[in-house]
Amino acid sequence: MQINLSFAPVVSLIAGILILAAPRLLNYIVALYLIVMGLVGLFGTGALHLH
């Protein structure tokens, strides 16, 4: 059995759970998510392979 995970959906799921648990974290989670997605977009996912 092989499970293929993409980066964005996993991060989104974790961020959603954290926002439900502590709504005050929303600003930090959104900012961190945008920074991470921007870096992944700029540098690509060549070194990141989750299979």
Stockholm file with secondary structure:
# STOCKHOLM 1.0

chainA/1-51         MQINLSFAPVVSLIAGILILAAPRLLNYIVALYLIVMGLVGLFGTGALHLH
#=GR chainA/1-51 SS CCCCCCHHHHHHHHHHHHHHHCGGGHHHHHHHHHHHHHHHHHHCSTTCCCC
#=GC SS_cons        CCCCCCHHHHHHHHHHHHHHHCGGGHHHHHHHHHHHHHHHHHHCSTTCCCC
//
